[in-house]
Amino acid sequence: MSDDQLDAFRRSIDDVDAALVRLLAERFRITQEIGVYKAAHEMPPEDPVRQHQKVDGLRQLAAEEGLDPDFCEKFLHFVMDEVIRNHVRIAESNS
Amino acid sequence: MSDDQLDAFRRSIDDVDAALVRLLAERFRITQEIGVYKAAHEMPPEDPVRQHQKVDGLRQLAAEEGLDPDFCEKFLHFVMDEVIRNHVRIAESNS
């Protein structure tokens, strides 16, 4: 099940996926710094108000970009849950 | 729990998140085209060999970029599961 048209689609997907992985790596580098900063200042790892605002704003961006806002929200929770696990680990290793 | 340093970190995160949402929208636009193409050519929605290769390649990229390869793999399955649900829907609406 391979042909030129499908191969061209797949090259585009591969480029997008590589960019997504690099951006996720960048995101976790920043949230790692935030985790260290919050732990040093004894701030809680979670900030529900900020998370709620983020979800709302990115659902709206998703809709503008033609991405299913529900999928976008699931994706954000998927990423933010991992961030919180990391922050808890940092806080625990500091205590 | 707001200060200048935390605000700067958060602006960076917001920029990365907007880029992630735009890339995901782009990815689903391409996979939507692939879904239509596969349905028209009566190809199966899934391609396990291709998926396996993708996961391996992106785990390696993740490791190079400092992203947890296990998280990267979970992310890919999260996205690919949604793609397959969409492809099945396209195939069903064509049959």
N, CA and C atoms of all chains as a GROMACS GRO file, in nm:
protein
  570
    1MET      N    1   0.083  -0.119   0.000
    1MET     CA    2   0.000   0.000   0.000
    1MET      C    3   0.087   0.126   0.000
    2SER      N    4   0.171   0.135  -0.101
    2SER     CA    5   0.256   0.253  -0.112
    2SER      C    6   0.246   0.308  -0.253
    3ASP      N    7   0.237   0.439  -0.265
    3ASP     CA    8   0.240   0.503  -0.395
    3ASP      C    9   0.290   0.646  -0.376
    4ASP      N   10   0.313   0.714  -0.486
    4ASP     CA   11   0.376   0.846  -0.479
    4ASP      C   12   0.293   0.946  -0.399
    5GLN      N   13   0.161   0.943  -0.421
    5GLN     CA   14   0.075   1.038  -0.350
    5GLN      C   15   0.078   1.014  -0.200
    6LEU      N   16   0.066   0.888  -0.163
    6LEU     CA   17   0.069   0.853  -0.021
    6LEU      C   18   0.206   0.887   0.039
    7ASP      N   19   0.313   0.860  -0.037
    7ASP     CA   20   0.447   0.893   0.013
    7ASP      C   21   0.462   1.043   0.038
    8ALA      N   22   0.406   1.123  -0.050
    8ALA     CA   23   0.416   1.270  -0.033
    8ALA      C   24   0.340   1.313   0.093
    9PHE      N   25   0.219   1.259   0.112
    9PHE     CA   26   0.145   1.288   0.235
    9PHE      C   27   0.229   1.252   0.357
   10ARG      N   28   0.290   1.136   0.350
   10ARG     CA   29   0.364   1.086   0.467
   10ARG      C   30   0.488   1.167   0.497
   11ARG      N   31   0.552   1.216   0.393
   11ARG     CA   32   0.668   1.304   0.419
   11ARG      C   33   0.623   1.430   0.492
   12SER      N   34   0.508   1.484   0.454
   12SER     CA   35   0.455   1.602   0.524
   12SER      C   36   0.426   1.569   0.671
   13ILE      N   37   0.363   1.454   0.692
   13ILE     CA   38   0.334   1.412   0.831
   13ILE      C   39   0.462   1.397   0.911
   14ASP      N   40   0.563   1.337   0.850
   14ASP     CA   41   0.690   1.315   0.922
   14ASP      C   42   0.753   1.448   0.961
   15ASP      N   43   0.746   1.547   0.871
   15ASP     CA   44   0.801   1.680   0.904
   15ASP      C   45   0.724   1.743   1.020
   16VAL      N   46   0.591   1.732   1.016
   16VAL     CA   47   0.510   1.790   1.124
   16VAL      C   48   0.542   1.718   1.256
   17ASP      N   49   0.554   1.585   1.252
   17ASP     CA   50   0.580   1.510   1.374
   17ASP      C   51   0.715   1.546   1.435
   18ALA      N   52   0.815   1.563   1.351
   18ALA     CA   53   0.947   1.602   1.403
   18ALA      C   54   0.938   1.739   1.470
   19ALA      N   55   0.862   1.831   1.409
   19ALA     CA   56   0.846   1.964   1.469
   19ALA      C   57   0.769   1.954   1.601
   20LEU      N   58   0.667   1.867   1.606
   20LEU     CA   59   0.591   1.849   1.731
   20LEU      C   60   0.681   1.796   1.843
   21VAL      N   61   0.765   1.698   1.810
   21VAL     CA   62   0.854   1.641   1.912
   21VAL      C   63   0.952   1.747   1.962
   22ARG      N   64   1.006   1.827   1.870
   22ARG     CA   65   1.100   1.932   1.912
   22ARG      C   66   1.030   2.035   2.000
   23LEU      N   67   0.906   2.071   1.965
   23LEU     CA   68   0.832   2.169   2.047
   23LEU      C   69   0.797   2.111   2.184
   24LEU      N   70   0.760   1.983   2.188
   24LEU     CA   71   0.730   1.921   2.317
   24LEU      C   72   0.856   1.919   2.404
   25ALA      N   73   0.970   1.889   2.343
   25ALA     CA   74   1.097   1.890   2.418
   25ALA      C   75   1.122   2.030   2.475
   26GLU      N   76   1.100   2.132   2.392
   26GLU     CA   77   1.117   2.271   2.437
   26GLU      C   78   1.020   2.302   2.551
   27ARG      N   79   0.895   2.258   2.536
   27ARG     CA   80   0.794   2.283   2.640
   27ARG      C   81   0.837   2.222   2.773
   28PHE      N   82   0.888   2.098   2.769
   28PHE     CA   83   0.928   2.033   2.894
   28PHE      C   84   1.056   2.093   2.952
   29ARG      N   85   1.141   2.148   2.865
   29ARG     CA   86   1.258   2.221   2.920
   29ARG      C   87   1.210   2.341   3.000
   30ILE      N   88   1.111   2.414   2.947
   30ILE     CA   89   1.062   2.533   3.018
   30ILE      C   90   0.988   2.492   3.145
   31THR      N   91   0.901   2.390   3.135
   31THR     CA   92   0.825   2.353   3.255
   31THR      C   93   0.917   2.291   3.361
   32GLN      N   94   1.027   2.230   3.318
   32GLN     CA   95   1.127   2.181   3.414
   32GLN      C   96   1.183   2.301   3.493
   33GLU      N   97   1.215   2.408   3.422
   33GLU     CA   98   1.265   2.530   3.490
   33GLU      C   99   1.160   2.587   3.584
   34ILE      N  100   1.034   2.587   3.537
   34ILE     CA  101   0.925   2.637   3.622
   34ILE      C  102   0.913   2.549   3.747
   35GLY      N  103   0.926   2.418   3.728
   35GLY     CA  104   0.915   2.326   3.842
   35GLY      C  105   1.021   2.354   3.946
   36VAL      N  106   1.144   2.374   3.900
   36VAL     CA  107   1.254   2.404   3.993
   36VAL      C  108   1.227   2.536   4.064
   37TYR      N  109   1.180   2.635   3.988
   37TYR     CA  110   1.152   2.768   4.043
   37TYR      C  111   1.040   2.761   4.148
   38LYS      N  112   0.932   2.688   4.112
   38LYS     CA  113   0.819   2.677   4.206
   38LYS      C  114   0.861   2.603   4.333
   39ALA      N  115   0.940   2.497   4.316
   39ALA     CA  116   0.982   2.420   4.434
   39ALA      C  117   1.069   2.508   4.523
   40ALA      N  118   1.159   2.588   4.461
   40ALA     CA  119   1.249   2.674   4.539
   40ALA      C  120   1.170   2.781   4.614
   41HIS      N  121   1.058   2.825   4.557
   41HIS     CA  122   0.976   2.929   4.619
   41HIS      C  123   0.854   2.871   4.692
   42GLU      N  124   0.857   2.740   4.708
   42GLU     CA  125   0.750   2.669   4.780
   42GLU      C  126   0.610   2.703   4.726
   43MET      N  127   0.602   2.713   4.592
   43MET     CA  128   0.472   2.731   4.527
   43MET      C  129   0.413   2.594   4.496
   44PRO      N  130   0.280   2.580   4.497
   44PRO     CA  131   0.220   2.451   4.462
   44PRO      C  132   0.246   2.418   4.315
   45PRO      N  133   0.260   2.288   4.282
   45PRO     CA  134   0.287   2.250   4.142
   45PRO      C  135   0.171   2.288   4.048
   46GLU      N  136   0.048   2.285   4.098
   46GLU     CA  137  -0.068   2.311   4.012
   46GLU      C  138  -0.119   2.453   4.029
   47ASP      N  139  -0.179   2.506   3.924
   47ASP     CA  140  -0.243   2.637   3.929
   47ASP      C  141  -0.373   2.626   3.848
   48PRO      N  142  -0.482   2.582   3.915
   48PRO     CA  143  -0.605   2.550   3.842
   48PRO      C  144  -0.661   2.668   3.761
   49VAL      N  145  -0.649   2.792   3.813
   49VAL     CA  146  -0.703   2.907   3.741
   49VAL      C  147  -0.628   2.926   3.609
   50ARG      N  148  -0.496   2.924   3.617
   50ARG     CA  149  -0.414   2.935   3.496
   50ARG      C  150  -0.447   2.824   3.397
   51GLN      N  151  -0.460   2.700   3.446
   51GLN     CA  152  -0.489   2.587   3.357
   51GLN      C  153  -0.624   2.605   3.286
   52HIS      N  154  -0.721   2.652   3.362
   52HIS     CA  155  -0.854   2.673   3.306
   52HIS      C  156  -0.849   2.779   3.195
   53GLN      N  157  -0.777   2.889   3.220
   53GLN     CA  158  -0.764   2.995   3.120
   53GLN      C  159  -0.693   2.944   2.995
   54LYS      N  160  -0.588   2.864   3.017
   54LYS     CA  161  -0.513   2.809   2.904
   54LYS      C  162  -0.603   2.723   2.817
   55VAL      N  163  -0.678   2.634   2.882
   55VAL     CA  164  -0.766   2.543   2.808
   55VAL      C  165  -0.866   2.624   2.724
   56ASP      N  166  -0.926   2.726   2.785
   56ASP     CA  167  -1.024   2.807   2.712
   56ASP      C  168  -0.960   2.875   2.591
   57GLY      N  169  -0.843   2.937   2.613
   57GLY     CA  170  -0.777   3.010   2.505
   57GLY      C  171  -0.736   2.919   2.391
   58LEU      N  172  -0.687   2.799   2.427
   58LEU     CA  173  -0.638   2.709   2.321
   58LEU      C  174  -0.753   2.636   2.252
   59ARG      N  175  -0.863   2.616   2.322
   59ARG     CA  176  -0.983   2.563   2.253
   59ARG      C  177  -1.026   2.661   2.144
   60GLN      N  178  -1.021   2.790   2.177
   60GLN     CA  179  -1.061   2.891   2.079
   60GLN      C  180  -0.964   2.893   1.960
   61LEU      N  181  -0.834   2.888   1.989
   61LEU     CA  182  -0.735   2.883   1.880
   61LEU      C  183  -0.758   2.759   1.794
   62ALA      N  184  -0.783   2.644   1.860
   62ALA     CA  185  -0.807   2.520   1.786
   62ALA      C  186  -0.923   2.540   1.688
   63ALA      N  187  -1.033   2.596   1.738
   63ALA     CA  188  -1.151   2.617   1.652
   63ALA      C  189  -1.115   2.705   1.532
   64GLU      N  190  -1.037   2.809   1.557
   64GLU     CA  191  -0.995   2.899   1.447
   64GLU      C  192  -0.909   2.825   1.344
   65GLU      N  193  -0.828   2.729   1.394
   65GLU     CA  194  -0.735   2.657   1.306
   65GLU      C  195  -0.798   2.532   1.244
   66GLY      N  196  -0.923   2.503   1.280
   66GLY     CA  197  -0.991   2.386   1.224
   66GLY      C  198  -0.957   2.256   1.295
   67LEU      N  199  -0.902   2.267   1.417
   67LEU     CA  200  -0.874   2.148   1.498
   67LEU      C  201  -0.991   2.129   1.596
   68ASP      N  202  -1.036   2.004   1.614
   68ASP     CA  203  -1.144   1.973   1.707
   68ASP      C  204  -1.108   2.025   1.848
   69PRO      N  205  -1.184   2.122   1.901
   69PRO     CA  206  -1.150   2.176   2.033
   69PRO      C  207  -1.149   2.070   2.144
   70ASP      N  208  -1.235   1.969   2.133
   70ASP     CA  209  -1.234   1.863   2.234
   70ASP      C  210  -1.104   1.784   2.229
   71PHE      N  211  -1.058   1.755   2.106
   71PHE     CA  212  -0.930   1.686   2.095
   71PHE      C  213  -0.818   1.774   2.150
   72CYS      N  214  -0.822   1.904   2.118
   72CYS     CA  215  -0.722   1.998   2.167
   72CYS      C  216  -0.719   1.996   2.320
   73GLU      N  217  -0.836   1.997   2.382
   73GLU     CA  218  -0.841   1.997   2.528
   73GLU      C  219  -0.786   1.866   2.585
   74LYS      N  220  -0.820   1.754   2.522
   74LYS     CA  221  -0.766   1.624   2.568
   74LYS      C  222  -0.613   1.626   2.559
   75PHE      N  223  -0.562   1.682   2.448
   75PHE     CA  224  -0.417   1.692   2.429
   75PHE      C  225  -0.352   1.775   2.540
   76LEU      N  226  -0.414   1.890   2.571
   76LEU     CA  227  -0.358   1.977   2.675
   76LEU      C  228  -0.355   1.907   2.810
   77HIS      N  229  -0.461   1.837   2.844
   77HIS     CA  230  -0.463   1.766   2.972
   77HIS      C  231  -0.357   1.656   2.972
   78PHE      N  232  -0.342   1.592   2.858
   78PHE     CA  233  -0.239   1.487   2.844
   78PHE      C  234  -0.101   1.545   2.875
   79VAL      N  235  -0.072   1.662   2.820
   79VAL     CA  236   0.060   1.725   2.842
   79VAL      C  237   0.070   1.780   2.984
   80MET      N  238  -0.035   1.848   3.030
   80MET     CA  239  -0.028   1.913   3.162
   80MET      C  240  -0.022   1.809   3.274
   81ASP      N  241  -0.088   1.694   3.256
   81ASP     CA  242  -0.078   1.589   3.358
   81ASP      C  243   0.066   1.543   3.373
   82GLU      N  244   0.136   1.533   3.261
   82GLU     CA  245   0.277   1.491   3.265
   82GLU      C  246   0.361   1.599   3.335
   83VAL      N  247   0.332   1.725   3.305
   83VAL     CA  248   0.405   1.836   3.369
   83VAL      C  249   0.387   1.830   3.520
   84ILE      N  250   0.262   1.807   3.564
   84ILE     CA  251   0.236   1.805   3.709
   84ILE      C  252   0.307   1.688   3.775
   85ARG      N  253   0.308   1.572   3.707
   85ARG     CA  254   0.384   1.458   3.762
   85ARG      C  255   0.530   1.498   3.779
   86ASN      N  256   0.585   1.568   3.678
   86ASN     CA  257   0.726   1.610   3.688
   86ASN      C  258   0.746   1.710   3.802
   87HIS      N  259   0.653   1.804   3.818
   87HIS     CA  260   0.667   1.906   3.923
   87HIS      C  261   0.661   1.842   4.062
   88VAL      N  262   0.571   1.746   4.076
   88VAL     CA  263   0.560   1.677   4.206
   88VAL      C  264   0.691   1.605   4.236
   89ARG      N  265   0.749   1.541   4.132
   89ARG     CA  266   0.877   1.472   4.152
   89ARG      C  267   0.986   1.571   4.196
   90ILE      N  268   0.990   1.689   4.130
   90ILE     CA  269   1.092   1.789   4.166
   90ILE      C  270   1.071   1.836   4.309
   91ALA      N  271   0.943   1.864   4.345
   91ALA     CA  272   0.914   1.912   4.481
   91ALA      C  273   0.952   1.807   4.584
   92GLU      N  274   0.922   1.678   4.553
   92GLU     CA  275   0.955   1.571   4.647
   92GLU      C  276   1.105   1.555   4.664
   93SER      N  277   1.178   1.570   4.554
   93SER     CA  278   1.324   1.550   4.563
   93SER      C  279   1.390   1.668   4.635
   94ASN      N  280   1.317   1.780   4.650
   94ASN     CA  281   1.369   1.898   4.721
   94ASN      C  282   1.334   1.894   4.869
   95SER      N  283   1.236   1.808   4.907
   95SER     CA  284   1.187   1.815   5.045
   95SER      C  285   1.263   1.720   5.135
   96MET      N  286   0.018   3.387   4.326
   96MET     CA  287   0.141   3.320   4.283
   96MET      C  288   0.183   3.368   4.144
   97SER      N  289   0.204   3.498   4.133
   97SER     CA  290   0.250   3.552   4.006
   97SER      C  291   0.367   3.645   4.030
   98ASP      N  292   0.467   3.637   3.946
   98ASP     CA  293   0.580   3.730   3.952
   98ASP      C  294   0.642   3.739   3.814
   99ASP      N  295   0.738   3.828   3.796
   99ASP     CA  296   0.793   3.854   3.663
   99ASP      C  297   0.859   3.731   3.602
  100GLN      N  298   0.933   3.658   3.685
  100GLN     CA  299   1.004   3.541   3.634
  100GLN      C  300   0.904   3.435   3.586
  101LEU      N  301   0.804   3.411   3.670
  101LEU     CA  302   0.703   3.311   3.635
  101LEU      C  303   0.625   3.356   3.511
  102ASP      N  304   0.594   3.485   3.503
  102ASP     CA  305   0.522   3.538   3.386
  102ASP      C  306   0.602   3.516   3.258
  103ALA      N  307   0.734   3.536   3.265
  103ALA     CA  308   0.819   3.518   3.147
  103ALA      C  309   0.817   3.371   3.103
  104PHE      N  310   0.829   3.280   3.200
  104PHE     CA  311   0.822   3.137   3.168
  104PHE      C  312   0.689   3.108   3.099
  105ARG      N  313   0.582   3.166   3.153
  105ARG     CA  314   0.448   3.133   3.103
  105ARG      C  315   0.424   3.187   2.963
  106ARG      N  316   0.483   3.304   2.934
  106ARG     CA  317   0.471   3.355   2.797
  106ARG      C  318   0.538   3.258   2.699
  107SER      N  319   0.654   3.204   2.739
  107SER     CA  320   0.721   3.107   2.652
  107SER      C  321   0.634   2.984   2.630
  108ILE      N  322   0.576   2.935   2.739
  108ILE     CA  323   0.488   2.816   2.729
  108ILE      C  324   0.369   2.846   2.638
  109ASP      N  325   0.311   2.965   2.653
  109ASP     CA  326   0.194   2.999   2.570
  109ASP      C  327   0.232   3.002   2.423
  110ASP      N  328   0.351   3.055   2.391
  110ASP     CA  329   0.396   3.056   2.250
  110ASP      C  330   0.413   2.914   2.198
  111VAL      N  331   0.475   2.829   2.278
  111VAL     CA  332   0.496   2.690   2.237
  111VAL      C  333   0.360   2.620   2.218
  112ASP      N  334   0.267   2.642   2.310
  112ASP     CA  335   0.136   2.576   2.301
  112ASP      C  336   0.060   2.620   2.176
  113ALA      N  337   0.067   2.749   2.144
  113ALA     CA  338  -0.002   2.796   2.022
  113ALA      C  339   0.059   2.728   1.899
  114ALA      N  340   0.192   2.715   1.898
  114ALA     CA  341   0.259   2.648   1.785
  114ALA      C  342   0.218   2.501   1.779
  115LEU      N  343   0.208   2.436   1.896
  115LEU     CA  344   0.166   2.294   1.900
  115LEU      C  345   0.025   2.278   1.843
  116VAL      N  346  -0.065   2.367   1.883
  116VAL     CA  347  -0.204   2.356   1.835
  116VAL      C  348  -0.208   2.376   1.683
  117ARG      N  349  -0.132   2.474   1.633
  117ARG     CA  350  -0.131   2.498   1.487
  117ARG      C  351  -0.074   2.377   1.413
  118LEU      N  352   0.032   2.316   1.469
  118LEU     CA  353   0.091   2.198   1.404
  118LEU      C  354  -0.004   2.079   1.408
  119LEU      N  355  -0.074   2.063   1.520
  119LEU     CA  356  -0.171   1.952   1.528
  119LEU      C  357  -0.282   1.974   1.426
  120ALA      N  358  -0.328   2.099   1.412
  120ALA     CA  359  -0.430   2.129   1.311
  120ALA      C  360  -0.379   2.092   1.172
  121GLU      N  361  -0.255   2.129   1.143
  121GLU     CA  362  -0.193   2.096   1.014
  121GLU      C  363  -0.184   1.945   0.995
  122ARG      N  364  -0.144   1.875   1.103
  122ARG     CA  365  -0.133   1.729   1.095
  122ARG      C  366  -0.267   1.665   1.061
  123PHE      N  367  -0.374   1.713   1.126
  123PHE     CA  368  -0.505   1.654   1.100
  123PHE      C  369  -0.560   1.693   0.964
  124ARG      N  370  -0.520   1.810   0.913
  124ARG     CA  371  -0.559   1.843   0.775
  124ARG      C  372  -0.498   1.742   0.677
  125ILE      N  373  -0.369   1.708   0.701
  125ILE     CA  374  -0.302   1.612   0.611
  125ILE      C  375  -0.360   1.473   0.627
  126THR      N  376  -0.381   1.429   0.753
  126THR     CA  377  -0.433   1.294   0.772
  126THR      C  378  -0.577   1.282   0.723
  127GLN      N  379  -0.650   1.395   0.726
  127GLN     CA  380  -0.785   1.396   0.668
  127GLN      C  381  -0.776   1.366   0.517
  128GLU      N  382  -0.680   1.431   0.450
  128GLU     CA  383  -0.660   1.406   0.306
  128GLU      C  384  -0.621   1.260   0.283
  129ILE      N  385  -0.532   1.208   0.371
  129ILE     CA  386  -0.491   1.068   0.357
  129ILE      C  387  -0.611   0.977   0.376
  130GLY      N  388  -0.696   1.010   0.474
  130GLY     CA  389  -0.814   0.928   0.500
  130GLY      C  390  -0.906   0.920   0.378
  131VAL      N  391  -0.928   1.036   0.317
  131VAL     CA  392  -1.013   1.040   0.197
  131VAL      C  393  -0.948   0.957   0.085
  132TYR      N  394  -0.817   0.975   0.069
  132TYR     CA  395  -0.743   0.904  -0.035
  132TYR      C  396  -0.748   0.753  -0.013
  133LYS      N  397  -0.726   0.711   0.113
  133LYS     CA  398  -0.727   0.567   0.143
  133LYS      C  399  -0.866   0.509   0.122
  134ALA      N  400  -0.967   0.583   0.165
  134ALA     CA  401  -1.104   0.532   0.150
  134ALA      C  402  -1.138   0.519   0.001
  135ALA      N  403  -1.097   0.616  -0.079
  135ALA     CA  404  -1.126   0.613  -0.223
  135ALA      C  405  -1.055   0.496  -0.291
  136HIS      N  406  -0.936   0.459  -0.239
  136HIS     CA  407  -0.859   0.349  -0.298
  136HIS      C  408  -0.877   0.218  -0.220
  137GLU      N  409  -0.976   0.219  -0.131
  137GLU     CA  410  -1.008   0.100  -0.050
  137GLU      C  411  -0.887   0.044   0.021
  138MET      N  412  -0.805   0.134   0.074
  138MET     CA  413  -0.691   0.092   0.157
  138MET      C  414  -0.737   0.088   0.302
  139PRO      N  415  -0.678  -0.002   0.383
  139PRO     CA  416  -0.716  -0.007   0.525
  139PRO      C  417  -0.670   0.120   0.597
  140PRO      N  418  -0.746   0.164   0.700
  140PRO     CA  419  -0.708   0.287   0.769
  140PRO      C  420  -0.575   0.276   0.843
  141GLU      N  421  -0.542   0.156   0.892
  141GLU     CA  422  -0.420   0.138   0.970
  141GLU      C  423  -0.308   0.079   0.887
  142ASP      N  424  -0.184   0.113   0.923
  142ASP     CA  425  -0.067   0.053   0.861
  142ASP      C  426   0.034   0.026   0.973
  143PRO      N  427   0.024  -0.094   1.035
  143PRO     CA  428   0.104  -0.121   1.156
  143PRO      C  429   0.255  -0.109   1.133
  144VAL      N  430   0.304  -0.149   1.014
  144VAL     CA  431   0.449  -0.142   0.989
  144VAL      C  432   0.495   0.003   0.990
  145ARG      N  433   0.422   0.087   0.916
  145ARG     CA  434   0.454   0.230   0.913
  145ARG      C  435   0.448   0.291   1.054
  146GLN      N  436   0.346   0.255   1.130
  146GLN     CA  437   0.333   0.311   1.266
  146GLN      C  438   0.451   0.272   1.354
  147HIS      N  439   0.491   0.145   1.342
  147HIS     CA  440   0.603   0.095   1.422
  147HIS      C  441   0.731   0.171   1.388
  148GLN      N  442   0.754   0.192   1.256
  148GLN     CA  443   0.873   0.266   1.214
  148GLN      C  444   0.870   0.409   1.265
  149LYS      N  445   0.752   0.471   1.259
  149LYS     CA  446   0.738   0.609   1.304
  149LYS      C  447   0.772   0.620   1.453
  150VAL      N  448   0.716   0.528   1.531
  150VAL     CA  449   0.739   0.532   1.676
  150VAL      C  450   0.889   0.519   1.704
  151ASP      N  451   0.955   0.424   1.639
  151ASP     CA  452   1.099   0.405   1.661
  151ASP      C  453   1.177   0.531   1.627
  152GLY      N  454   1.149   0.589   1.510
  152GLY     CA  455   1.223   0.707   1.465
  152GLY      C  456   1.201   0.826   1.556
  153LEU      N  457   1.077   0.843   1.602
  153LEU     CA  458   1.048   0.960   1.686
  153LEU      C  459   1.094   0.941   1.829
  154ARG      N  460   1.098   0.815   1.877
  154ARG     CA  461   1.160   0.790   2.009
  154ARG      C  462   1.306   0.833   2.005
  155GLN      N  463   1.373   0.800   1.893
  155GLN     CA  464   1.515   0.836   1.881
  155GLN      C  465   1.531   0.989   1.877
  156LEU      N  466   1.447   1.057   1.798
  156LEU     CA  467   1.452   1.204   1.793
  156LEU      C  468   1.426   1.262   1.932
  157ALA      N  469   1.326   1.207   2.002
  157ALA     CA  470   1.295   1.256   2.137
  157ALA      C  471   1.419   1.247   2.227
  158ALA      N  472   1.486   1.132   2.223
  158ALA     CA  473   1.605   1.112   2.307
  158ALA      C  474   1.711   1.217   2.273
  159GLU      N  475   1.730   1.244   2.144
  159GLU     CA  476   1.828   1.344   2.102
  159GLU      C  477   1.791   1.483   2.152
  160GLU      N  478   1.658   1.510   2.158
  160GLU     CA  479   1.610   1.643   2.198
  160GLU      C  480   1.591   1.657   2.349
  161GLY      N  481   1.615   1.547   2.423
  161GLY     CA  482   1.600   1.554   2.568
  161GLY      C  483   1.457   1.536   2.615
  162LEU      N  484   1.371   1.482   2.528
  162LEU     CA  485   1.232   1.452   2.567
  162LEU      C  486   1.224   1.303   2.603
  163ASP      N  487   1.154   1.271   2.710
  163ASP     CA  488   1.138   1.132   2.752
  163ASP      C  489   1.078   1.049   2.637
  164PRO      N  490   1.153   0.950   2.585
  164PRO     CA  491   1.102   0.871   2.471
  164PRO      C  492   0.970   0.800   2.503
  165ASP      N  493   0.951   0.758   2.629
  165ASP     CA  494   0.824   0.692   2.664
  165ASP      C  495   0.708   0.790   2.655
  166PHE      N  496   0.731   0.914   2.700
  166PHE     CA  497   0.626   1.015   2.687
  166PHE      C  498   0.599   1.043   2.540
  167CYS      N  499   0.706   1.053   2.461
  167CYS     CA  500   0.692   1.077   2.316
  167CYS      C  501   0.607   0.967   2.253
  168GLU      N  502   0.633   0.843   2.290
  168GLU     CA  503   0.558   0.731   2.232
  168GLU      C  504   0.410   0.738   2.274
  169LYS      N  505   0.386   0.769   2.401
  169LYS     CA  506   0.247   0.784   2.448
  169LYS      C  507   0.176   0.892   2.368
  170PHE      N  508   0.248   1.004   2.345
  170PHE     CA  509   0.191   1.116   2.268
  170PHE      C  510   0.155   1.071   2.125
  171LEU      N  511   0.247   0.997   2.062
  171LEU     CA  512   0.221   0.951   1.925
  171LEU      C  513   0.099   0.861   1.918
  172HIS      N  514   0.088   0.769   2.014
  172HIS     CA  515  -0.029   0.680   2.014
  172HIS      C  516  -0.157   0.760   2.037
  173PHE      N  517  -0.145   0.860   2.123
  173PHE     CA  518  -0.259   0.948   2.151
  173PHE      C  519  -0.308   1.014   2.021
  174VAL      N  520  -0.214   1.065   1.941
  174VAL     CA  521  -0.249   1.132   1.815
  174VAL      C  522  -0.294   1.029   1.711
  175MET      N  523  -0.219   0.919   1.698
  175MET     CA  524  -0.250   0.821   1.592
  175MET      C  525  -0.384   0.752   1.619
  176ASP      N  526  -0.419   0.731   1.745
  176ASP     CA  527  -0.550   0.671   1.775
  176ASP      C  528  -0.662   0.762   1.725
  177GLU      N  529  -0.644   0.892   1.741
  177GLU     CA  530  -0.745   0.987   1.693
  177GLU      C  531  -0.752   0.984   1.540
  178VAL      N  532  -0.635   0.975   1.476
  178VAL     CA  533  -0.632   0.968   1.329
  178VAL      C  534  -0.709   0.846   1.280
  179ILE      N  535  -0.685   0.732   1.347
  179ILE     CA  536  -0.750   0.608   1.302
  179ILE      C  537  -0.901   0.617   1.322
  180ARG      N  538  -0.943   0.676   1.434
  180ARG     CA  539  -1.088   0.697   1.454
  180ARG      C  540  -1.145   0.780   1.339
  181ASN      N  541  -1.070   0.886   1.300
  181ASN     CA  542  -1.117   0.970   1.189
  181ASN      C  543  -1.122   0.892   1.057
  182HIS      N  544  -1.019   0.809   1.032
  182HIS     CA  545  -1.014   0.733   0.906
  182HIS      C  546  -1.129   0.633   0.899
  183VAL      N  547  -1.157   0.569   1.012
  183VAL     CA  548  -1.268   0.473   1.015
  183VAL      C  549  -1.399   0.544   0.983
  184ARG      N  550  -1.416   0.664   1.042
  184ARG     CA  551  -1.538   0.743   1.015
  184ARG      C  552  -1.550   0.777   0.866
  185ILE      N  553  -1.437   0.818   0.805
  185ILE     CA  554  -1.438   0.853   0.663
  185ILE      C  555  -1.475   0.730   0.579
  186ALA      N  556  -1.412   0.615   0.612
  186ALA     CA  557  -1.437   0.492   0.537
  186ALA      C  558  -1.585   0.452   0.550
  187GLU      N  559  -1.638   0.463   0.673
  187GLU     CA  560  -1.778   0.424   0.696
  187GLU      C  561  -1.874   0.515   0.620
  188SER      N  562  -1.843   0.645   0.616
  188SER     CA  563  -1.934   0.737   0.547
  188SER      C  564  -1.926   0.721   0.396
  189ASN      N  565  -1.820   0.652   0.348
  189ASN     CA  566  -1.805   0.625   0.204
  189ASN      C  567  -1.870   0.493   0.162
  190SER      N  568  -1.897   0.406   0.261
  190SER     CA  569  -1.941   0.270   0.225
  190SER      C  570  -2.093   0.262   0.215
   0.00000   0.00000   0.00000
